[in-house]
Amino acid sequence: MPVDHGCKPERSYDMIREIEVKAVNGLAVLMVLIPTQLGISYLIFFAIRSLALHGPSWPRLLTLAVAVLLWVTDLLLLTGGLFTVAPNEAKVLQLFGKYVGTVHLPGLRWANPFYTKTALSQRVRNFETGKLKVNDKRGNPIEFAAVVVWRVVDTAEAMFEVDDFKHYVHVQSEAAGRALATQYPYDVFVEGEKSLVSHTTEVSEKLAVEIQNRLEKAGVKVIEARVSHLAYAPEIASAMLQRQQADAVIAARKKIVHGAVGMVEDALAELSKKSIVDLDEDRKAAMVSNLLVVLTSDAHTQPIINAGSVY
């Protein structure tokens, strides 16, 4: 018989969506079941007393058996059906493995005693990813970590679509962080370019979107995602610090030169305007050179007084 070694087509299925159910008020059930339990207990006592006084008979034995059965049934309805729901908590109901619905309304509730009732918190949770070592857009190794704030919004998806939704959230958040870090350079070296350092807010917003897209099947909503740690990897941190310092020195020099040129222009304009001294082109060039040296020098310049004429 031939064996088909080809890949089987993926079976399509409908995702399980949350169904909200309204459970019966537990206090109302208690007001009915407790008096019933007391009444059945009295009936059992009466049947046992009748057997003791008048001896066994089929009607008396049948009455006792029915009373005991009713007492056990009432106790099962009382203890197996009652459950509590805390604020921001949900109880997922299943009947022999089949999803029935979810109860959200807090308080004492009652449902079919054969239902299994699984508690699932819908409170806001947060965690911090570990320090991920990834390469940025330029291939530089960096360390990246983020804080993710999230909560469960669809209990059916969280329970039945993924195996462990908490672990799923952690793994997918780290995967989204790794993917996002590779899309941006760590720092800006080209004017107008976006980087992890200079556009932290935009990066955090995009990280939240990336994580949310990965958690659609888990019934989870990402409230906020924020970059909590960002640094060069230790093996290149020293070299990149020197590069940043060099960039800062170059930027400072450009600013100093720009200011010095403006001051020289103002000086020549004032000298010409007030006719203090008449300089030819060579003397202007020498004066400009001297002023630029004085204004842009790191060390204090030593003045030389000319005791003779200007020329």
SULFENQUI-V228861 format. One record per backbone hydrogen bond with DSSP energy under -0.5 kcal/mol. NH is the residue of the N-H (numbers start at 1). CO is the residue of the C=O. E is the energy in kcal/mol with one decimal. If there is no record, write none. Layout:
NH,CO,E  NH,CO,E
This chain:
5,3,-0.8  17,15,-0.5  21,102,-2.4  23,21,-0.8  24,110,-1.7  26,108,-2.8  29,25,-1.5  30,26,-2.3  31,27,-2.0  32,28,-0.8  32,29,-0.6  33,29,-3.1  34,30,-2.2  36,32,-1.5  37,33,-2.6  38,34,-2.3  39,35,-2.5  40,36,-2.6  41,37,-2.2  42,38,-2.0  43,39,-2.0  44,40,-2.4  45,41,-2.3  46,42,-2.6  47,43,-2.4  48,44,-2.5  49,45,-2.3  50,46,-2.2  51,47,-2.0  52,48,-2.0  53,49,-2.0  54,50,-2.7  55,51,-1.5  61,57,-3.1  62,58,-2.8  63,59,-2.3  64,60,-2.3  65,61,-2.4  66,62,-2.5  67,63,-2.3  68,64,-2.4  69,65,-2.3  70,66,-2.5  71,67,-2.3  72,68,-2.5  73,69,-2.4  74,70,-2.7  75,71,-2.2  76,72,-2.4  77,73,-2.5  78,74,-2.0  79,75,-3.0  80,76,-2.3  81,76,-0.5  81,77,-0.7  82,78,-0.7  83,109,-2.6  85,107,-2.2  89,86,-1.3  90,120,-2.2  91,103,-2.0  92,90,-0.5  92,118,-3.0  93,91,-0.5  93,101,-3.1  94,116,-1.7  95,98,-2.6  96,94,-0.6  98,95,-1.6  100,93,-2.8  101,93,-1.2  102,19,-2.9  103,91,-2.5  104,102,-0.5  107,85,-2.6  109,83,-3.5  109,107,-0.5  110,24,-2.1  111,81,-1.9  115,112,-2.1  116,94,-2.8  118,92,-2.4  118,116,-0.6  119,117,-0.5  120,90,-2.6  122,88,-2.7  125,150,-3.4  127,148,-1.7  129,146,-2.7  132,130,-0.9  132,144,-3.4  134,132,-0.8  134,142,-2.1  136,140,-2.5  137,184,-2.0  139,136,-1.7  142,134,-3.6  143,231,-3.7  144,132,-2.5  145,229,-2.1  147,226,-3.1  148,127,-2.6  149,224,-3.3  150,125,-2.9  151,221,-1.7  153,219,-2.8  154,219,-2.0  158,154,-2.0  159,155,-2.0  160,156,-2.6  161,157,-2.0  162,157,-0.8  168,164,-2.5  169,165,-2.2  170,166,-1.9  171,167,-2.6  172,168,-2.4  173,169,-1.9  174,170,-1.9  175,171,-2.1  176,172,-2.3  177,173,-2.1  178,174,-2.3  179,175,-2.2  180,176,-2.4  181,177,-2.2  182,178,-1.1  183,180,-1.7  184,181,-0.7  185,194,-0.7  189,187,-0.5  193,190,-2.0  196,185,-2.5  197,186,-1.6  199,195,-1.6  200,197,-0.6  203,199,-2.4  204,200,-2.5  205,201,-2.2  206,202,-2.3  207,203,-2.2  208,204,-2.1  209,205,-1.7  210,206,-2.5  211,207,-2.5  212,208,-2.3  213,209,-2.3  214,210,-1.1  215,211,-1.0  215,212,-0.7  216,213,-0.6  218,215,-1.1  219,216,-0.9  220,215,-1.2  221,151,-2.8  223,149,-2.2  223,221,-0.7  224,149,-1.6  226,147,-2.4  228,145,-1.9  229,145,-1.6  231,143,-1.9  233,141,-2.3  236,233,-1.7  237,233,-1.1  238,234,-0.6  240,236,-2.6  241,237,-1.9  242,238,-2.0  243,239,-1.9  244,240,-2.4  245,241,-2.5  246,242,-2.4  247,243,-2.5  248,244,-2.2  249,245,-2.3  250,246,-2.5  251,247,-2.4  252,248,-2.3  253,249,-2.6  254,250,-2.4  255,251,-1.8  256,252,-2.5  257,253,-2.9  258,254,-2.4  259,255,-2.2  260,256,-2.6  261,257,-2.7  262,258,-1.6  263,259,-2.1  264,260,-2.5  265,261,-2.3  266,262,-2.2  267,263,-2.3  268,264,-2.6  269,265,-2.4  270,266,-2.3  271,267,-2.4  272,268,-2.3  273,269,-2.4  274,270,-2.4  275,271,-0.5  276,271,-1.4  277,271,-0.5  279,277,-0.7  284,280,-2.3  285,281,-2.4  286,282,-2.2  287,283,-2.5  288,284,-2.9  289,285,-2.3  290,286,-2.4  291,287,-2.7  292,288,-2.4  293,289,-2.0  294,290,-2.3  295,291,-2.8  296,292,-2.2  297,293,-1.0  303,301,-0.7  306,304,-0.5  307,305,-0.8
